[in-house]
């Protein structure tokens, strides 16, 4: 995908938008439209890269992921790290300590 063809790029942008809105799996979406699922994934990754997003879903470079933070009361922070992994820490934890905790959680994942 090194050469840029604006029409081809626009077509794949539209297809990826349709796929995301369809609620279908990539495989089912591609089967219905006689597309190659690997090509869909390749364009999805490439267009995220072109748009300045992470090339992966965060697995290769988790430092660029956003995590949901929810204050669960006056004394706890609850961090949803993806999937069913939730980290609860006291709200009084220092920023440096929280950074250490998150680094350790990344390594554990």
Buried (B, 14 or more C-beta within 10 A) or exposed (E): BEEEEEEEBEEBBEBBEEBEEEEBEBEEBBEEEEBEBEEBEEBBBBBBEEEEEBEBEBEEEBEEBEEEEEEEEEEBBBBEBBEEEEBEBEEEBEEEEBEEBBEEBEEEE
